[in-house]
Amino acid sequence: MAVVGDFEPTEAKAWVQKYFGGIPAVAQPPKPDLTEPRQEKEQRFTKDDKLATKPALAFAYHMPERNTPSITPSSCSTRFCCRAKTPASTRLWCRSAASPTT
C-alpha cells in the first residue's frame, strides 16, 4: 500500500489500521514457471515496412537461469551491447555500413 499526500504519519497509520486492518492477509500466489522449451533450430521472422530506408536485423538468445553463476557473463554482455553510451551494436552497424561485405 502506498499513502501519498500532505498528512501526519501517525495519523495516516491510524487511518490505514482503521480502514484496512480488518482485512486478513492472503498467501502469496506461487511463482509462475517462466522456463521456455529448448530451441532446437533457428527461427526467422520477416516484417516488411514500406517506410523503412534500411533493413533491420535482430538477434535473440535464450538467457541462462536467473540467480545462477551462468547469468553474469550474459548480463555483462547485454549491458555492454545495449546500454552503453556508444553501444557495441552501434559500432558494429557503423562498421558494416562502411563495408557492405562485412
N, CA and C atoms as an extended XYZ file, in Angstrom:
306
Properties=species:S:1:pos:R:3:atomname:S:1:resname:S:1:resid:I:1 pbc="F F F"
N         0.841       -1.166        0.000 N   MET     1
C         0.000        0.000        0.000 CA  MET     1
C         0.885        1.228        0.000 C   MET     1
N         0.499        2.218       -0.743 N   ALA     2
C         1.211        3.495       -0.772 CA  ALA     2
C         0.238        4.581       -0.357 C   ALA     2
N         0.686        5.418        0.554 N   VAL     3
C        -0.126        6.548        1.014 CA  VAL     3
C         0.629        7.805        0.613 C   VAL     3
N        -0.022        8.653       -0.185 N   VAL     4
C         0.633        9.835       -0.719 CA  VAL     4
C        -0.188       11.057       -0.371 C   VAL     4
N         0.500       12.138       -0.014 N   GLY     5
C        -0.195       13.383        0.250 CA  GLY     5
C         0.411       14.121        1.425 C   GLY     5
N        -0.261       15.183        1.817 N   ASP     6
C         0.187       16.013        2.929 CA  ASP     6
C        -0.559       15.556        4.181 C   ASP     6
N         0.105       14.778        5.036 N   PHE     7
C        -0.536       14.218        6.219 CA  PHE     7
C         0.505       13.976        7.296 C   PHE     7
N         0.044       13.763        8.495 N   GLU     8
C         0.907       13.372        9.606 CA  GLU     8
C         1.056       11.854        9.567 C   GLU     8
N         2.286       11.342        9.601 N   PRO     9
C         2.487        9.896        9.502 CA  PRO     9
C         1.728        9.090       10.555 C   PRO     9
N         1.688        9.547       11.786 N   THR    10
C         0.979        8.781       12.826 CA  THR    10
C        -0.523        8.751       12.549 C   THR    10
N        -1.052        9.848       12.034 N   GLU    11
C        -2.480        9.900       11.706 CA  GLU    11
C        -2.785        8.969       10.525 C   GLU    11
N        -1.892        8.955        9.531 N   ALA    12
C        -2.081        8.082        8.366 CA  ALA    12
C        -2.034        6.616        8.781 C   ALA    12
N        -1.101        6.261        9.669 N   LYS    13
C        -1.018        4.880       10.146 CA  LYS    13
C        -2.307        4.479       10.852 C   LYS    13
N        -2.883        5.395       11.613 N   ALA    14
C        -4.145        5.103       12.306 CA  ALA    14
C        -5.272        4.888       11.302 C   ALA    14
N        -5.305        5.705       10.248 N   TRP    15
C        -6.347        5.540        9.229 CA  TRP    15
C        -6.194        4.203        8.505 C   TRP    15
N        -4.962        3.860        8.162 N   VAL    16
C        -4.725        2.590        7.479 CA  VAL    16
C        -5.188        1.440        8.350 C   VAL    16
N        -4.851        1.492        9.626 N   GLN    17
C        -5.259        0.426       10.542 CA  GLN    17
C        -6.787        0.381       10.684 C   GLN    17
N        -7.399        1.549       10.763 N   LYS    18
C        -8.846        1.623       10.932 CA  LYS    18
C        -9.589        1.043        9.722 C   LYS    18
N        -9.167        1.433        8.517 N   TYR    19
C        -9.913        1.044        7.324 CA  TYR    19
C        -9.449       -0.271        6.679 C   TYR    19
N        -8.197       -0.634        6.913 N   PHE    20
C        -7.674       -1.835        6.258 CA  PHE    20
C        -7.191       -2.907        7.222 C   PHE    20
N        -7.123       -2.585        8.507 N   GLY    21
C        -6.593       -3.523        9.488 CA  GLY    21
C        -7.404       -4.797        9.626 C   GLY    21
N        -8.687       -4.753        9.347 N   GLY    22
C        -9.543       -5.925        9.484 CA  GLY    22
C        -9.495       -6.879        8.297 C   GLY    22
N        -8.804       -6.484        7.246 N   ILE    23
C        -8.714       -7.347        6.059 CA  ILE    23
C        -7.632       -8.394        6.307 C   ILE    23
N        -8.001       -9.674        6.277 N   PRO    24
C        -6.996      -10.706        6.549 CA  PRO    24
C        -5.976      -10.813        5.410 C   PRO    24
N        -4.766      -11.138        5.793 N   ALA    25
C        -3.707      -11.342        4.802 CA  ALA    25
C        -3.973      -12.634        4.039 C   ALA    25
N        -3.524      -12.674        2.799 N   VAL    26
C        -3.659      -13.884        1.988 CA  VAL    26
C        -2.265      -14.401        1.634 C   VAL    26
N        -2.201      -15.665        1.327 N   ALA    27
C        -0.924      -16.259        0.939 CA  ALA    27
C        -0.507      -15.756       -0.441 C   ALA    27
N         0.792      -15.615       -0.635 N   GLN    28
C         1.297      -15.192       -1.936 CA  GLN    28
C         1.035      -16.299       -2.958 C   GLN    28
N         0.660      -15.941       -4.171 N   PRO    29
C         0.463      -16.978       -5.197 CA  PRO    29
C         1.807      -17.600       -5.562 C   PRO    29
N         1.813      -18.829       -6.059 N   PRO    30
C         3.081      -19.447       -6.449 CA  PRO    30
C         3.705      -18.694       -7.620 C   PRO    30
N         5.030      -18.695       -7.676 N   LYS    31
C         5.713      -18.025       -8.782 CA  LYS    31
C         5.449      -18.797      -10.070 C   LYS    31
N         5.208      -18.084      -11.162 N   PRO    32
C         4.942      -18.782      -12.427 CA  PRO    32
C         6.205      -19.432      -12.976 C   PRO    32
N         6.029      -20.469      -13.728 N   ASP    33
C         7.144      -21.148      -14.389 CA  ASP    33
C         7.432      -20.406      -15.690 C   ASP    33
N         8.575      -19.729      -15.745 N   LEU    34
C         8.923      -18.928      -16.908 CA  LEU    34
C         9.912      -19.617      -17.842 C   LEU    34
N        10.168      -20.888      -17.613 N   THR    35
C        11.107      -21.595      -18.477 CA  THR    35
C        10.489      -21.797      -19.863 C   THR    35
N        11.343      -21.724      -20.848 N   GLU    36
C        10.893      -21.900      -22.225 CA  GLU    36
C        11.376      -23.245      -22.743 C   GLU    36
N        10.668      -23.808      -23.703 N   PRO    37
C        11.147      -25.067      -24.287 CA  PRO    37
C        12.473      -24.842      -25.010 C   PRO    37
N        13.273      -25.866      -25.062 N   ARG    38
C        14.571      -25.781      -25.725 CA  ARG    38
C        14.375      -25.494      -27.216 C   ARG    38
N        15.152      -24.553      -27.715 N   GLN    39
C        15.093      -24.202      -29.131 CA  GLN    39
C        16.082      -25.086      -29.875 C   GLN    39
N        15.606      -25.888      -30.775 N   GLU    40
C        16.453      -26.835      -31.487 CA  GLU    40
C        16.946      -26.311      -32.835 C   GLU    40
N        16.301      -25.274      -33.363 N   LYS    41
C        16.728      -24.743      -34.654 CA  LYS    41
C        16.457      -23.250      -34.718 C   LYS    41
N        17.053      -22.635      -35.707 N   GLU    42
C        16.889      -21.203      -35.904 CA  GLU    42
C        15.447      -20.881      -36.262 C   GLU    42
N        14.967      -19.756      -35.763 N   GLN    43
C        13.627      -19.294      -36.110 CA  GLN    43
C        13.764      -17.926      -36.749 C   GLN    43
N        13.036      -17.701      -37.812 N   ARG    44
C        13.110      -16.425      -38.528 CA  ARG    44
C        11.728      -15.794      -38.608 C   ARG    44
N        11.743      -14.470      -38.679 N   PHE    45
C        10.506      -13.711      -38.821 CA  PHE    45
C        10.816      -12.510      -39.708 C   PHE    45
N         9.962      -12.232      -40.654 N   THR    46
C        10.148      -11.103      -41.552 CA  THR    46
C         8.911      -10.220      -41.514 C   THR    46
N         9.147       -8.918      -41.453 N   LYS    47
C         8.049       -7.948      -41.496 CA  LYS    47
C         8.483       -6.840      -42.433 C   LYS    47
N         7.774       -6.653      -43.507 N   ASP    48
C         8.095       -5.599      -44.462 CA  ASP    48
C         7.544       -4.270      -43.978 C   ASP    48
N         8.387       -3.233      -44.092 N   ASP    49
C         7.988       -1.881      -43.717 CA  ASP    49
C         8.308       -0.968      -44.894 C   ASP    49
N         7.289       -0.488      -45.561 N   LYS    50
C         7.478        0.325      -46.756 CA  LYS    50
C         8.142        1.665      -46.445 C   LYS    50
N         8.084        2.098      -45.178 N   LEU    51
C         8.658        3.387      -44.819 CA  LEU    51
C        10.108        3.278      -44.342 C   LEU    51
N        10.594        2.087      -44.138 N   ALA    52
C        11.968        1.908      -43.659 CA  ALA    52
C        12.951        2.105      -44.794 C   ALA    52
N        14.019        2.844      -44.508 N   THR    53
C        15.039        3.068      -45.535 CA  THR    53
C        16.161        2.052      -45.445 C   THR    53
N        16.312        1.408      -44.321 N   LYS    54
C        17.352        0.401      -44.122 CA  LYS    54
C        16.713       -0.848      -43.517 C   LYS    54
N        17.249       -1.995      -43.838 N   PRO    55
C        16.701       -3.215      -43.229 CA  PRO    55
C        17.080       -3.304      -41.750 C   PRO    55
N        16.238       -3.905      -40.975 N   ALA    56
C        16.508       -4.112      -39.555 CA  ALA    56
C        17.001       -5.539      -39.355 C   ALA    56
N        17.881       -5.697      -38.399 N   LEU    57
C        18.425       -7.008      -38.097 CA  LEU    57
C        18.407       -7.176      -36.583 C   LEU    57
N        17.884       -8.276      -36.108 N   ALA    58
C        17.824       -8.521      -34.663 CA  ALA    58
C        18.260       -9.952      -34.383 C   ALA    58
N        18.961      -10.125      -33.279 N   PHE    59
C        19.367      -11.444      -32.813 CA  PHE    59
C        18.786      -11.651      -31.432 C   PHE    59
N        18.353      -12.839      -31.143 N   ALA    60
C        17.828      -13.146      -29.810 CA  ALA    60
C        18.421      -14.459      -29.333 C   ALA    60
N        18.756      -14.508      -28.070 N   TYR    61
C        19.337      -15.708      -27.483 CA  TYR    61
C        18.627      -16.016      -26.181 C   TYR    61
N        18.528      -17.270      -25.864 N   HIS    62
C        17.988      -17.654      -24.571 CA  HIS    62
C        19.012      -17.339      -23.508 C   HIS    62
N        18.555      -16.797      -22.414 N   MET    63
C        19.436      -16.459      -21.299 CA  MET    63
C        19.490      -17.627      -20.329 C   MET    63
N        20.582      -17.744      -19.582 N   PRO    64
C        20.655      -18.786      -18.546 CA  PRO    64
C        19.647      -18.509      -17.431 C   PRO    64
N        19.439      -19.497      -16.591 N   GLU    65
C        18.529      -19.330      -15.448 CA  GLU    65
C        18.978      -18.156      -14.595 C   GLU    65
N        18.028      -17.404      -14.073 N   ARG    66
C        18.348      -16.298      -13.167 CA  ARG    66
C        18.926      -16.834      -11.867 C   ARG    66
N        19.699      -15.992      -11.209 N   ASN    67
C        20.313      -16.311       -9.918 CA  ASN    67
C        21.225      -17.536       -9.996 C   ASN    67
N        21.888      -17.712      -11.126 N   THR    68
C        22.889      -18.769      -11.273 CA  THR    68
C        24.180      -18.105      -11.746 C   THR    68
N        25.317      -18.753      -11.530 N   PRO    69
C        26.587      -18.158      -11.984 CA  PRO    69
C        26.631      -17.918      -13.494 C   PRO    69
N        25.872      -18.664      -14.258 N   SER    70
C        25.898      -18.525      -15.721 CA  SER    70
C        25.281      -17.225      -16.214 C   SER    70
N        24.493      -16.571      -15.395 N   ILE    71
C        23.807      -15.359      -15.846 CA  ILE    71
C        24.749      -14.164      -15.908 C   ILE    71
N        25.809      -14.153      -15.105 N   THR    72
C        26.684      -12.978      -15.020 CA  THR    72
C        27.310      -12.594      -16.352 C   THR    72
N        27.953      -13.498      -17.084 N   PRO    73
C        28.525      -13.075      -18.377 CA  PRO    73
C        27.469      -12.562      -19.350 C   PRO    73
N        26.317      -13.174      -19.356 N   SER    74
C        25.250      -12.730      -20.258 CA  SER    74
C        24.769      -11.339      -19.888 C   SER    74
N        24.630      -11.085      -18.600 N   SER    75
C        24.179       -9.771      -18.144 CA  SER    75
C        25.189       -8.695      -18.515 C   SER    75
N        26.465       -9.008      -18.335 N   CYS    76
C        27.511       -8.034      -18.662 CA  CYS    76
C        27.524       -7.723      -20.153 C   CYS    76
N        27.417       -8.744      -20.989 N   SER    77
C        27.439       -8.502      -22.429 CA  SER    77
C        26.199       -7.730      -22.871 C   SER    77
N        25.069       -7.979      -22.236 N   THR    78
C        23.857       -7.226      -22.573 CA  THR    78
C        24.038       -5.756      -22.238 C   THR    78
N        24.594       -5.470      -21.070 N   ARG    79
C        24.836       -4.073      -20.690 CA  ARG    79
C        25.802       -3.414      -21.671 C   ARG    79
N        26.846       -4.127      -22.043 N   PHE    80
C        27.842       -3.562      -22.955 CA  PHE    80
C        27.222       -3.258      -24.315 C   PHE    80
N        26.454       -4.173      -24.824 N   CYS    81
C        25.911       -4.014      -26.178 CA  CYS    81
C        24.709       -3.087      -26.242 C   CYS    81
N        23.892       -3.079      -25.221 N   CYS    82
C        22.608       -2.389      -25.332 CA  CYS    82
C        22.486       -1.110      -24.524 C   CYS    82
N        23.280       -0.950      -23.497 N   ARG    83
C        23.025        0.173      -22.597 CA  ARG    83
C        24.174        1.156      -22.479 C   ARG    83
N        25.262        0.930      -23.185 N   ALA    84
C        26.383        1.860      -23.118 CA  ALA    84
C        26.045        3.123      -23.906 C   ALA    84
N        26.787        4.225      -23.644 N   LYS    85
C        26.524        5.462      -24.387 CA  LYS    85
C        26.782        5.272      -25.877 C   LYS    85
N        27.807        4.526      -26.208 N   THR    86
C        28.073        4.162      -27.595 CA  THR    86
C        28.081        2.648      -27.639 C   THR    86
N        26.918        2.043      -27.783 N   PRO    87
C        26.852        0.585      -27.686 CA  PRO    87
C        27.630       -0.117      -28.788 C   PRO    87
N        28.051       -1.312      -28.472 N   ALA    88
C        28.786       -2.117      -29.444 CA  ALA    88
C        27.946       -2.340      -30.691 C   ALA    88
N        26.624       -2.428      -30.527 N   SER    89
C        25.760       -2.643      -31.692 CA  SER    89
C        25.866       -1.464      -32.657 C   SER    89
N        26.025       -0.251      -32.110 N   THR    90
C        26.187        0.919      -32.970 CA  THR    90
C        27.512        0.840      -33.703 C   THR    90
N        28.584        0.466      -32.969 N   ARG    91
C        29.889        0.339      -33.611 CA  ARG    91
C        29.844       -0.741      -34.687 C   ARG    91
N        29.169       -1.847      -34.405 N   LEU    92
C        29.041       -2.918      -35.382 CA  LEU    92
C        28.297       -2.417      -36.607 C   LEU    92
N        27.211       -1.676      -36.401 N   TRP    93
C        26.444       -1.154      -37.521 CA  TRP    93
C        27.291       -0.197      -38.349 C   TRP    93
N        28.061        0.673      -37.682 N   CYS    94
C        28.899        1.624      -38.421 CA  CYS    94
C        29.918        0.894      -39.276 C   CYS    94
N        30.519       -0.146      -38.734 N   ARG    95
C        31.497       -0.905      -39.497 CA  ARG    95
C        30.834       -1.614      -40.677 C   ARG    95
N        29.670       -2.218      -40.439 N   SER    96
C        29.020       -2.964      -41.519 CA  SER    96
C        28.473       -2.020      -42.577 C   SER    96
N        28.045       -0.822      -42.184 N   ALA    97
C        27.540        0.138      -43.165 CA  ALA    97
C        28.678        0.677      -44.028 C   ALA    97
N        29.866        0.830      -43.420 N   ALA    98
C        31.008        1.342      -44.178 CA  ALA    98
C        31.532        0.285      -45.148 C   ALA    98
N        31.390       -0.970      -44.773 N   SER    99
C        31.882       -2.054      -45.619 CA  SER    99
C        30.768       -3.086      -45.793 C   SER    99
N        30.001       -2.996      -46.870 N   PRO   100
C        28.850       -3.880      -47.051 CA  PRO   100
C        29.186       -5.370      -47.054 C   PRO   100
N        30.437       -5.713      -47.268 N   THR   101
C        30.794       -7.126      -47.277 CA  THR   101
C        31.045       -7.667      -45.885 C   THR   101
N        31.084       -6.813      -44.870 N   THR   102
C        31.358       -7.244      -43.501 CA  THR   102
C        30.130       -7.828      -42.874 C   THR   102
